[in-house]
Amino acid sequence: MYTLGALLLAAVLLGAVTTVVDSVLGTIGLSAIIKKIPIIGSNWNLLVAIGMMAVIDINLISAWGLGMTDKWMVYVANGAIVYGMVPLKDAVVSMVGKGLRA
């Protein structure tokens, strides 16, 4: 249960980090250039998620008993899972906003 809560909080943090990174890149004029790069532009938020997990250096998937041999694998796996949790985070926020009514 705590792992799910930690993943949801990391997804909320990812929303804030993505907003700040996009704002900074827009200010310095690199946002449009990055979005035009074929593979990087379409997966930019995933790359930000992986970078965020590398910076905060926590291993959320270790609670499931998953062990990785290299540190970069931990960052990529955690970043991908947190990025995948964004729709669930949106659903939880919507549910709480409705007063936990279905």
N, CA, C and O atoms as CSV, one atom per row, in Angstrom:
chain,resi,resn,atom,element,x,y,z
A,1,MET,N,N,0.809,-1.187,0.000
A,1,MET,CA,C,0.000,0.000,0.000
A,1,MET,C,C,0.859,1.260,0.000
A,1,MET,O,O,0.560,2.234,-0.691
A,2,TYR,N,N,1.948,1.220,0.800
A,2,TYR,CA,C,2.829,2.386,0.852
A,2,TYR,C,C,3.526,2.607,-0.486
A,2,TYR,O,O,3.796,3.742,-0.877
A,3,THR,N,N,3.813,1.509,-1.181
A,3,THR,CA,C,4.457,1.635,-2.485
A,3,THR,C,C,3.546,2.352,-3.468
A,3,THR,O,O,4.006,3.193,-4.240
A,4,LEU,N,N,2.266,2.029,-3.447
A,4,LEU,CA,C,1.311,2.706,-4.327
A,4,LEU,C,C,1.242,4.191,-3.995
A,4,LEU,O,O,1.208,5.028,-4.897
A,5,GLY,N,N,1.221,4.516,-2.727
A,5,GLY,CA,C,1.214,5.921,-2.321
A,5,GLY,C,C,2.480,6.644,-2.753
A,5,GLY,O,O,2.424,7.787,-3.204
A,6,ALA,N,N,3.621,5.979,-2.615
A,6,ALA,CA,C,4.888,6.588,-3.041
A,6,ALA,C,C,4.912,6.790,-4.551
A,6,ALA,O,O,5.419,7.803,-5.033
A,7,LEU,N,N,4.368,5.837,-5.298
A,7,LEU,CA,C,4.317,5.984,-6.755
A,7,LEU,C,C,3.384,7.123,-7.163
A,7,LEU,O,O,3.685,7.873,-8.092
A,8,LEU,N,N,2.262,7.249,-6.476
A,8,LEU,CA,C,1.345,8.352,-6.780
A,8,LEU,C,C,1.967,9.705,-6.445
A,8,LEU,O,O,1.799,10.670,-7.191
A,9,LEU,N,N,2.680,9.777,-5.332
A,9,LEU,CA,C,3.364,11.030,-4.987
A,9,LEU,C,C,4.475,11.347,-5.981
A,9,LEU,O,O,4.699,12.510,-6.317
A,10,ALA,N,N,5.167,10.320,-6.447
A,10,ALA,CA,C,6.202,10.544,-7.464
A,10,ALA,C,C,5.573,11.015,-8.774
A,10,ALA,O,O,6.168,11.824,-9.487
A,11,ALA,N,N,4.370,10.515,-9.102
A,11,ALA,CA,C,3.673,10.970,-10.310
A,11,ALA,C,C,3.247,12.429,-10.173
A,11,ALA,O,O,3.292,13.183,-11.145
A,12,VAL,N,N,2.834,12.829,-8.972
A,12,VAL,CA,C,2.507,14.243,-8.733
A,12,VAL,C,C,3.760,15.094,-8.881
A,12,VAL,O,O,3.725,16.159,-9.497
A,13,LEU,N,N,4.864,14.624,-8.315
A,13,LEU,CA,C,6.138,15.335,-8.443
A,13,LEU,C,C,6.564,15.427,-9.903
A,13,LEU,O,O,7.098,16.449,-10.333
A,14,LEU,N,N,6.328,14.360,-10.667
A,14,LEU,CA,C,6.672,14.383,-12.086
A,14,LEU,C,C,5.901,15.467,-12.831
A,14,LEU,O,O,6.449,16.114,-13.723
A,15,GLY,N,N,4.648,15.669,-12.477
A,15,GLY,CA,C,3.869,16.739,-13.099
A,15,GLY,C,C,4.491,18.100,-12.845
A,15,GLY,O,O,4.555,18.934,-13.748
A,16,ALA,N,N,4.949,18.329,-11.629
A,16,ALA,CA,C,5.583,19.608,-11.303
A,16,ALA,C,C,6.932,19.747,-12.004
A,16,ALA,O,O,7.252,20.813,-12.531
A,17,VAL,N,N,7.711,18.691,-12.011
A,17,VAL,CA,C,9.031,18.732,-12.649
A,17,VAL,C,C,8.885,18.962,-14.149
A,17,VAL,O,O,9.620,19.762,-14.728
A,18,THR,N,N,7.945,18.267,-14.778
A,18,THR,CA,C,7.726,18.432,-16.216
A,18,THR,C,C,7.319,19.856,-16.549
A,18,THR,O,O,7.783,20.420,-17.539
A,19,THR,N,N,6.456,20.440,-15.729
A,19,THR,CA,C,6.036,21.821,-15.946
A,19,THR,C,C,7.211,22.783,-15.847
A,19,THR,O,O,7.349,23.681,-16.678
A,20,VAL,N,N,8.050,22.605,-14.846
A,20,VAL,CA,C,9.203,23.491,-14.665
A,20,VAL,C,C,10.209,23.320,-15.799
A,20,VAL,O,O,10.715,24.309,-16.328
A,21,VAL,N,N,10.504,22.076,-16.177
A,21,VAL,CA,C,11.470,21.834,-17.252
A,21,VAL,C,C,10.961,22.416,-18.565
A,21,VAL,O,O,11.718,23.063,-19.290
A,22,ASP,N,N,9.687,22.193,-18.877
A,22,ASP,CA,C,9.123,22.754,-20.108
A,22,ASP,C,C,9.122,24.281,-20.087
A,22,ASP,O,O,9.355,24.918,-21.114
A,23,SER,N,N,8.865,24.860,-18.934
A,23,SER,CA,C,8.879,26.319,-18.809
A,23,SER,C,C,10.280,26.881,-19.028
A,23,SER,O,O,10.456,27.868,-19.742
A,24,VAL,N,N,11.259,26.256,-18.420
A,24,VAL,CA,C,12.641,26.719,-18.577
A,24,VAL,C,C,13.091,26.560,-20.030
A,24,VAL,O,O,13.713,27.462,-20.592
A,25,LEU,N,N,12.779,25.419,-20.634
A,25,LEU,CA,C,13.167,25.209,-22.033
A,25,LEU,C,C,12.452,26.181,-22.959
A,25,LEU,O,O,13.032,26.639,-23.944
A,26,GLY,N,N,11.191,26.502,-22.653
A,26,GLY,CA,C,10.465,27.486,-23.445
A,26,GLY,C,C,11.059,28.877,-23.311
A,26,GLY,O,O,11.084,29.646,-24.272
A,27,THR,N,N,11.533,29.194,-22.120
A,27,THR,CA,C,12.128,30.509,-21.877
A,27,THR,C,C,13.430,30.697,-22.656
A,27,THR,O,O,13.689,31.767,-23.207
A,28,ILE,N,N,14.232,29.652,-22.692
A,28,ILE,CA,C,15.512,29.777,-23.403
A,28,ILE,C,C,15.392,29.401,-24.881
A,28,ILE,O,O,16.376,29.466,-25.617
A,29,GLY,N,N,14.208,29.012,-25.313
A,29,GLY,CA,C,13.961,28.764,-26.727
A,29,GLY,C,C,14.334,27.390,-27.230
A,29,GLY,O,O,14.485,27.208,-28.438
A,30,LEU,N,N,14.488,26.420,-26.355
A,30,LEU,CA,C,14.848,25.070,-26.774
A,30,LEU,C,C,13.663,24.114,-26.853
A,30,LEU,O,O,13.803,23.009,-27.378
A,31,SER,N,N,12.513,24.511,-26.348
A,31,SER,CA,C,11.362,23.613,-26.302
A,31,SER,C,C,10.944,23.159,-27.697
A,31,SER,O,O,10.728,21.968,-27.920
A,32,ALA,N,N,10.830,24.079,-28.621
A,32,ALA,CA,C,10.403,23.718,-29.982
A,32,ALA,C,C,11.432,22.840,-30.671
A,32,ALA,O,O,11.073,21.939,-31.430
A,33,ILE,N,N,12.698,23.092,-30.415
A,33,ILE,CA,C,13.760,22.288,-31.033
A,33,ILE,C,C,13.715,20.856,-30.515
A,33,ILE,O,O,13.825,19.909,-31.293
A,34,ILE,N,N,13.554,20.698,-29.208
A,34,ILE,CA,C,13.518,19.361,-28.615
A,34,ILE,C,C,12.286,18.595,-29.090
A,34,ILE,O,O,12.377,17.400,-29.373
A,35,LYS,N,N,11.149,19.257,-29.182
A,35,LYS,CA,C,9.917,18.587,-29.612
A,35,LYS,C,C,9.997,18.112,-31.064
A,35,LYS,O,O,9.262,17.204,-31.450
A,36,LYS,N,N,10.878,18.710,-31.876
A,36,LYS,CA,C,11.003,18.327,-33.283
A,36,LYS,C,C,11.932,17.139,-33.502
A,36,LYS,O,O,11.901,16.534,-34.573
A,37,ILE,N,N,12.753,16.791,-32.519
A,37,ILE,CA,C,13.651,15.641,-32.652
A,37,ILE,C,C,12.776,14.382,-32.629
A,37,ILE,O,O,12.008,14.195,-31.686
A,38,PRO,N,N,12.877,13.507,-33.656
A,38,PRO,CA,C,11.914,12.418,-33.836
A,38,PRO,C,C,11.649,11.544,-32.610
A,38,PRO,O,O,10.497,11.459,-32.183
A,39,ILE,N,N,12.620,10.914,-32.043
A,39,ILE,CA,C,12.366,9.983,-30.943
A,39,ILE,C,C,12.325,10.706,-29.606
A,39,ILE,O,O,11.497,10.376,-28.757
A,40,ILE,N,N,13.181,11.664,-29.406
A,40,ILE,CA,C,13.248,12.382,-28.133
A,40,ILE,C,C,12.013,13.251,-27.922
A,40,ILE,O,O,11.477,13.296,-26.815
A,41,GLY,N,N,11.560,13.932,-28.953
A,41,GLY,CA,C,10.414,14.826,-28.817
A,41,GLY,C,C,9.136,14.119,-28.427
A,41,GLY,O,O,8.349,14.640,-27.636
A,42,SER,N,N,8.921,12.916,-28.985
A,42,SER,CA,C,7.680,12.198,-28.681
A,42,SER,C,C,7.731,11.492,-27.326
A,42,SER,O,O,6.689,11.135,-26.777
A,43,ASN,N,N,8.918,11.290,-26.790
A,43,ASN,CA,C,9.069,10.614,-25.495
A,43,ASN,C,C,9.698,11.528,-24.449
A,43,ASN,O,O,10.336,11.055,-23.509
A,44,TRP,N,N,9.521,12.815,-24.610
A,44,TRP,CA,C,10.175,13.788,-23.735
A,44,TRP,C,C,9.769,13.609,-22.266
A,44,TRP,O,O,10.626,13.657,-21.384
A,45,ASN,N,N,8.493,13.407,-21.999
A,45,ASN,CA,C,8.053,13.271,-20.603
A,45,ASN,C,C,8.626,12.016,-19.952
A,45,ASN,O,O,8.925,12.023,-18.758
A,46,LEU,N,N,8.781,10.948,-20.717
A,46,LEU,CA,C,9.414,9.742,-20.180
A,46,LEU,C,C,10.874,10.014,-19.840
A,46,LEU,O,O,11.362,9.557,-18.806
A,47,LEU,N,N,11.565,10.740,-20.682
A,47,LEU,CA,C,12.958,11.082,-20.397
A,47,LEU,C,C,13.078,11.972,-19.166
A,47,LEU,O,O,14.016,11.826,-18.382
A,48,VAL,N,N,12.140,12.886,-18.995
A,48,VAL,CA,C,12.129,13.728,-17.796
A,48,VAL,C,C,11.879,12.868,-16.558
A,48,VAL,O,O,12.485,13.098,-15.512
A,49,ALA,N,N,10.990,11.878,-16.672
A,49,ALA,CA,C,10.710,10.984,-15.542
A,49,ALA,C,C,11.952,10.184,-15.155
A,49,ALA,O,O,12.252,10.032,-13.971
A,50,ILE,N,N,12.661,9.683,-16.137
A,50,ILE,CA,C,13.885,8.930,-15.852
A,50,ILE,C,C,14.934,9.846,-15.218
A,50,ILE,O,O,15.602,9.457,-14.260
A,51,GLY,N,N,15.076,11.041,-15.743
A,51,GLY,CA,C,16.013,11.996,-15.151
A,51,GLY,C,C,15.636,12.381,-13.734
A,51,GLY,O,O,16.503,12.530,-12.873
A,52,MET,N,N,14.329,12.543,-13.489
A,52,MET,CA,C,13.874,12.882,-12.142
A,52,MET,C,C,14.218,11.761,-11.165
A,52,MET,O,O,14.652,12.026,-10.044
A,53,MET,N,N,14.029,10.526,-11.579
A,53,MET,CA,C,14.340,9.409,-10.687
A,53,MET,C,C,15.846,9.299,-10.446
A,53,MET,O,O,16.270,8.870,-9.373
A,54,ALA,N,N,16.656,9.683,-11.435
A,54,ALA,CA,C,18.106,9.670,-11.239
A,54,ALA,C,C,18.533,10.756,-10.248
A,54,ALA,O,O,19.461,10.559,-9.463
A,55,VAL,N,N,17.855,11.892,-10.293
A,55,VAL,CA,C,18.215,12.993,-9.397
A,55,VAL,C,C,17.789,12.693,-7.963
A,55,VAL,O,O,18.569,12.903,-7.034
A,56,ILE,N,N,16.558,12.205,-7.767
A,56,ILE,CA,C,16.102,11.958,-6.397
A,56,ILE,C,C,16.628,10.633,-5.853
A,56,ILE,O,O,16.631,10.423,-4.640
A,57,ASP,N,N,17.069,9.740,-6.730
A,57,ASP,CA,C,17.780,8.511,-6.353
A,57,ASP,C,C,17.043,7.676,-5.306
A,57,ASP,O,O,17.598,7.333,-4.262
A,58,ILE,N,N,15.784,7.355,-5.605
A,58,ILE,CA,C,15.058,6.406,-4.764
A,58,ILE,C,C,14.655,5.220,-5.623
A,58,ILE,O,O,14.457,5.351,-6.831
A,59,ASN,N,N,14.535,4.062,-4.988
A,59,ASN,CA,C,14.205,2.833,-5.701
A,59,ASN,C,C,12.833,2.360,-5.248
A,59,ASN,O,O,12.711,1.611,-4.279
A,60,LEU,N,N,11.807,2.802,-5.956
A,60,LEU,CA,C,10.442,2.455,-5.569
A,60,LEU,C,C,10.083,1.006,-5.889
A,60,LEU,O,O,9.249,0.415,-5.204
A,61,ILE,N,N,10.694,0.431,-6.909
A,61,ILE,CA,C,10.331,-0.925,-7.303
A,61,ILE,C,C,10.984,-1.995,-6.440
A,61,ILE,O,O,10.654,-3.174,-6.567
A,62,SER,N,N,11.896,-1.607,-5.574
A,62,SER,CA,C,12.525,-2.592,-4.703
A,62,SER,C,C,11.513,-3.184,-3.719
A,62,SER,O,O,11.728,-4.279,-3.199
A,63,ALA,N,N,10.426,-2.479,-3.461
A,63,ALA,CA,C,9.393,-2.997,-2.560
A,63,ALA,C,C,8.695,-4.218,-3.151
A,63,ALA,O,O,8.107,-5.013,-2.418
A,64,TRP,N,N,8.757,-4.369,-4.463
A,64,TRP,CA,C,8.171,-5.536,-5.128
A,64,TRP,C,C,9.162,-6.674,-5.262
A,64,TRP,O,O,8.836,-7.712,-5.839
A,65,GLY,N,N,10.360,-6.499,-4.741
A,65,GLY,CA,C,11.372,-7.537,-4.808
A,65,GLY,C,C,12.135,-7.566,-6.120
A,65,GLY,O,O,12.807,-8.551,-6.425
A,66,LEU,N,N,12.039,-6.503,-6.895
A,66,LEU,CA,C,12.774,-6.438,-8.158
A,66,LEU,C,C,14.162,-5.877,-7.909
A,66,LEU,O,O,14.318,-4.772,-7.388
A,67,GLY,N,N,15.152,-6.641,-8.282
A,67,GLY,CA,C,16.526,-6.177,-8.146
A,67,GLY,C,C,17.154,-5.991,-9.510
A,67,GLY,O,O,16.979,-6.823,-10.400
A,68,MET,N,N,17.870,-4.925,-9.671
A,68,MET,CA,C,18.542,-4.630,-10.935
A,68,MET,C,C,20.049,-4.720,-10.721
A,68,MET,O,O,20.557,-4.431,-9.637
A,69,THR,N,N,20.750,-5.126,-11.773
A,69,THR,CA,C,22.196,-5.290,-11.642
A,69,THR,C,C,22.950,-3.973,-11.754
A,69,THR,O,O,23.999,-3.804,-11.133
A,70,ASP,N,N,22.429,-3.051,-12.531
A,70,ASP,CA,C,23.101,-1.758,-12.711
A,70,ASP,C,C,22.188,-0.627,-12.251
A,70,ASP,O,O,20.963,-0.748,-12.267
A,71,LYS,N,N,22.811,0.470,-11.842
A,71,LYS,CA,C,22.054,1.615,-11.334
A,71,LYS,C,C,21.190,2.255,-12.413
A,71,LYS,O,O,20.089,2.720,-12.117
A,72,TRP,N,N,21.666,2.291,-13.668
A,72,TRP,CA,C,20.889,2.912,-14.735
A,72,TRP,C,C,19.589,2.158,-14.977
A,72,TRP,O,O,18.585,2.757,-15.360
A,73,MET,N,N,19.604,0.841,-14.756
A,73,MET,CA,C,18.383,0.050,-14.921
A,73,MET,C,C,17.335,0.443,-13.890
A,73,MET,O,O,16.142,0.476,-14.192
A,74,VAL,N,N,17.778,0.738,-12.679
A,74,VAL,CA,C,16.872,1.170,-11.619
A,74,VAL,C,C,16.225,2.493,-12.005
A,74,VAL,O,O,15.018,2.666,-11.837
A,75,TYR,N,N,17.019,3.427,-12.522
A,75,TYR,CA,C,16.481,4.727,-12.924
A,75,TYR,C,C,15.469,4.586,-14.049
A,75,TYR,O,O,14.401,5.197,-14.004
A,76,VAL,N,N,15.794,3.786,-15.058
A,76,VAL,CA,C,14.897,3.623,-16.202
A,76,VAL,C,C,13.603,2.924,-15.788
A,76,VAL,O,O,12.516,3.351,-16.178
A,77,ALA,N,N,13.712,1.857,-15.002
A,77,ALA,CA,C,12.514,1.133,-14.574
A,77,ALA,C,C,11.627,2.001,-13.693
A,77,ALA,O,O,10.414,2.057,-13.894
A,78,ASN,N,N,12.220,2.671,-12.725
A,78,ASN,CA,C,11.436,3.543,-11.848
A,78,ASN,C,C,10.822,4.704,-12.621
A,78,ASN,O,O,9.661,5.047,-12.397
A,79,GLY,N,N,11.580,5.309,-13.523
A,79,GLY,CA,C,11.055,6.402,-14.328
A,79,GLY,C,C,9.899,5.973,-15.205
A,79,GLY,O,O,8.906,6.691,-15.320
A,80,ALA,N,N,10.018,4.805,-15.828
A,80,ALA,CA,C,8.942,4.301,-16.688
A,80,ALA,C,C,7.692,3.982,-15.871
A,80,ALA,O,O,6.576,4.252,-16.315
A,81,ILE,N,N,7.872,3.416,-14.694
A,81,ILE,CA,C,6.717,3.090,-13.850
A,81,ILE,C,C,6.038,4.365,-13.356
A,81,ILE,O,O,4.811,4.458,-13.368
A,82,VAL,N,N,6.821,5.334,-12.927
A,82,VAL,CA,C,6.235,6.599,-12.465
A,82,VAL,C,C,5.515,7.297,-13.619
A,82,VAL,O,O,4.430,7.845,-13.424
A,83,TYR,N,N,6.098,7.282,-14.802
A,83,TYR,CA,C,5.452,7.880,-15.969
A,83,TYR,C,C,4.136,7.158,-16.283
A,83,TYR,O,O,3.156,7.788,-16.681
A,84,GLY,N,N,4.121,5.858,-16.104
A,84,GLY,CA,C,2.891,5.090,-16.315
A,84,GLY,C,C,1.840,5.318,-15.243
A,84,GLY,O,O,0.665,5.019,-15.454
A,85,MET,N,N,2.243,5.840,-14.105
A,85,MET,CA,C,1.309,6.094,-13.011
A,85,MET,C,C,0.557,7.411,-13.164
A,85,MET,O,O,-0.362,7.676,-12.389
A,86,VAL,N,N,0.915,8.235,-14.130
A,86,VAL,CA,C,0.278,9.546,-14.291
A,86,VAL,C,C,-1.228,9.425,-14.539
A,86,VAL,O,O,-1.985,10.175,-13.922
A,87,PRO,N,N,-1.714,8.514,-15.415
A,87,PRO,CA,C,-3.171,8.393,-15.572
A,87,PRO,C,C,-3.875,7.938,-14.287
A,87,PRO,O,O,-4.984,8.385,-13.993
A,88,LEU,N,N,-3.230,7.053,-13.527
A,88,LEU,CA,C,-3.817,6.625,-12.257
A,88,LEU,C,C,-3.853,7.780,-11.266
A,88,LEU,O,O,-4.821,7.930,-10.521
A,89,LYS,N,N,-2.801,8.596,-11.254
A,89,LYS,CA,C,-2.775,9.778,-10.395
A,89,LYS,C,C,-3.905,10.726,-10.756
A,89,LYS,O,O,-4.563,11.279,-9.875
A,90,ASP,N,N,-4.132,10.915,-12.057
A,90,ASP,CA,C,-5.231,11.777,-12.499
A,90,ASP,C,C,-6.577,11.230,-12.052
A,90,ASP,O,O,-7.459,11.993,-11.657
A,91,ALA,N,N,-6.741,9.916,-12.112
A,91,ALA,CA,C,-7.993,9.293,-11.677
A,91,ALA,C,C,-8.194,9.443,-10.175
A,91,ALA,O,O,-9.309,9.706,-9.724
A,92,VAL,N,N,-7.136,9.281,-9.402
A,92,VAL,CA,C,-7.241,9.423,-7.945
A,92,VAL,C,C,-7.560,10.863,-7.572
A,92,VAL,O,O,-8.394,11.110,-6.701
A,93,VAL,N,N,-6.904,11.811,-8.224
A,93,VAL,CA,C,-7.173,13.227,-7.940
A,93,VAL,C,C,-8.613,13.563,-8.304
A,93,VAL,O,O,-9.280,14.296,-7.572
A,94,SER,N,N,-9.097,13.042,-9.414
A,94,SER,CA,C,-10.475,13.272,-9.819
A,94,SER,C,C,-11.457,12.662,-8.811
A,94,SER,O,O,-12.478,13.265,-8.482
A,95,MET,N,N,-11.131,11.461,-8.328
A,95,MET,CA,C,-11.988,10.797,-7.359
A,95,MET,C,C,-12.048,11.585,-6.040
A,95,MET,O,O,-13.116,11.755,-5.452
A,96,VAL,N,N,-10.890,12.055,-5.596
A,96,VAL,CA,C,-10.857,12.843,-4.359
A,96,VAL,C,C,-11.587,14.162,-4.557
A,96,VAL,O,O,-12.264,14.645,-3.650
A,97,GLY,N,N,-11.449,14.742,-5.744
A,97,GLY,CA,C,-12.145,16.005,-6.041
A,97,GLY,C,C,-13.648,15.851,-6.039
A,97,GLY,O,O,-14.367,16.810,-5.757
A,98,LYS,N,N,-14.135,14.670,-6.346
A,98,LYS,CA,C,-15.572,14.412,-6.334
A,98,LYS,C,C,-16.065,13.968,-4.969
A,98,LYS,O,O,-17.239,13.634,-4.807
A,99,GLY,N,N,-15.191,13.962,-4.006
A,99,GLY,CA,C,-15.591,13.574,-2.658
A,99,GLY,C,C,-15.687,12.070,-2.480
A,99,GLY,O,O,-16.494,11.579,-1.691
A,100,LEU,N,N,-14.863,11.342,-3.214
A,100,LEU,CA,C,-14.823,9.873,-3.163
A,100,LEU,C,C,-16.138,9.236,-3.560
A,100,LEU,O,O,-16.441,8.117,-3.147
A,101,ARG,N,N,-16.926,9.947,-4.364
A,101,ARG,CA,C,-18.161,9.377,-4.897
A,101,ARG,C,C,-17.869,8.747,-6.237
A,101,ARG,O,O,-16.999,9.225,-6.965
A,102,ALA,N,N,-18.559,7.707,-6.574
A,102,ALA,CA,C,-18.350,7.029,-7.864
A,102,ALA,C,C,-19.120,7.718,-8.954
A,102,ALA,O,O,-19.069,7.294,-10.108
